[in-house]
Amino acid sequence: MSVPAAAHERMIVRIPTVLRSYTGGRETVEIAAPATLGAVMDELDARFPGLRFRIIDEQHAVRPHIKLFVDGALLRDLAAPIPEALELMIVGALSGG
Amino acid sequence: MATTAKKAAAAAPRATTLLVATRKGLWTLMSDAARRKWKLTGPDFLGHIVHHAIKDPRDGRTLLAAARTGHLGPTVFRSTDRGRTWKEAAKPPAFKESSGRTVDHTFWLTPGHATQPGVWWAGTSPQGLFRSEDGGVSWAGVDGFNDHPQRKAWCGGDQDGTPDGPKMHSILIDPRDPKHMYIGMSSGGVFESHDGGADWKPLNKGVRADFLPQPDPEFGHDPHCVRLHPNDPDRLYQQNHTGIFRIDRPADRWVDIGASMPKSVGSIGFPMTLHPRDPDTLWVFPMDGSDVWPRISPGGKPAAYRSVNGGKTWQRQATGLPKSQAWWTVKRQAMTADHAPTVGVYFGTTSGELWGSRDEGRTWKCLARHLPHIYAVECA
């Protein structure tokens, strides 16, 4: 499958508090503009080992209480092309005690 | 070790350290040599659901903890300096992509055989068996179980099972033979392997499964906790969903030893723990499994029950415990015993209290309170 090349050079990833132990406390991480959401996850895991598995399971599905917003739109498909994306916001959304 | 040296080691007073895994983190409780004074430290992993934490008896300094949070997927943390510092496993237990299955949480950790330093075993929810050969840094599925053609028949679907998810637990290694293993599954039953996990056979004859259509099925049972005695590895006990059972291998039929419990209390419970030296002595902590399964101490009156004759008879041990209106219970990993000359017995409650006895259950004292829901207690 051909994936469109990214139109922008950099993407901002907003890291929720639940994942900041992996990023050394950093709230945002800048990465080379990716072609897909999956590529973002791979890049994050390469830089912050172990992060990916905490939010994406072994079947490449986003875990139930994690939401991924790309430029404000909720995405769950890691293969989805995101060539124009400027920002990924990772949200840990959980109810209960 | 010479017999005299063994006796001297058993006779020496020693401090006890308990690893207390809870729904909100990991705490450590340390005693003085007399086990009269206790000091609570922690938490580690605050906010993490810690299902199990255990020390490696082979090196005395490696600890592993199985954890997740409400948001984040399951992982394993490891310490090689007795808990001073922790590092996450590089490759936590996860099913193969081709399986279509996902690990919800790692539930049980077992250090490997004494002759296999670095080997660890893990049981997951849903039921999966994993092995590490590098001290818990990286984990791989045990194909002999995870890909066994009968696995789904044994365990049911990944959505079936206990309210908190179906589980593999009680991974037991025969101290005489690293290839001889047992596992317990809720649900599924007890299974045995003679080849290090390459193949498995059910070992459930004699165990009631009155919640299933067949009265005496080959598998599908619900053992809550299975223990193997280190000094007599042919002796196993299990606290089951339907009662308490014992087996003495090579027999292949479990014996009901819960029938001698008081009828008003019953023989249902989650945990059991064994005396470290006497294969005939064990403790259970009954719970109410009647009606809609309240899973609390029967009548709000918690008590341990001890047998000193392999389950022929039981004695109630409640001195020091609340006499009424105490509606907690003890989970399957939350009861343990130390190795002191007069054995200490410990349990953690669903209400966040840690109770201990320094006289083999005759009297109990609350050692810590106001903790989160306790999932597991292990001597470190």
Boltz contact constraints between the chains, C-beta under 6 A:
constraints:
  - contact:
      token1: [A, 18]
      token2: [B, 71]
      max_distance: 6.0
  - contact:
      token1: [A, 18]
      token2: [B, 72]
      max_distance: 6.0
  - contact:
      token1: [A, 50]
      token2: [B, 88]
      max_distance: 6.0
  - contact:
      token1: [A, 53]
      token2: [B, 73]
      max_distance: 6.0
  - contact:
      token1: [A, 54]
      token2: [B, 72]
      max_distance: 6.0
  - contact:
      token1: [A, 54]
      token2: [B, 73]
      max_distance: 6.0
  - contact:
      token1: [A, 57]
      token2: [B, 102]
      max_distance: 6.0
  - contact:
      token1: [A, 58]
      token2: [B, 94]
      max_distance: 6.0
  - contact:
      token1: [A, 58]
      token2: [B, 95]
      max_distance: 6.0
  - contact:
      token1: [A, 58]
      token2: [B, 102]
      max_distance: 6.0
  - contact:
      token1: [A, 59]
      token2: [B, 102]
      max_distance: 6.0
  - contact:
      token1: [A, 63]
      token2: [B, 73]
      max_distance: 6.0
  - contact:
      token1: [A, 65]
      token2: [B, 71]
      max_distance: 6.0
  - contact:
      token1: [A, 92]
      token2: [B, 71]
      max_distance: 6.0
  - contact:
      token1: [A, 94]
      token2: [B, 70]
      max_distance: 6.0
  - contact:
      token1: [A, 94]
      token2: [B, 71]
      max_distance: 6.0
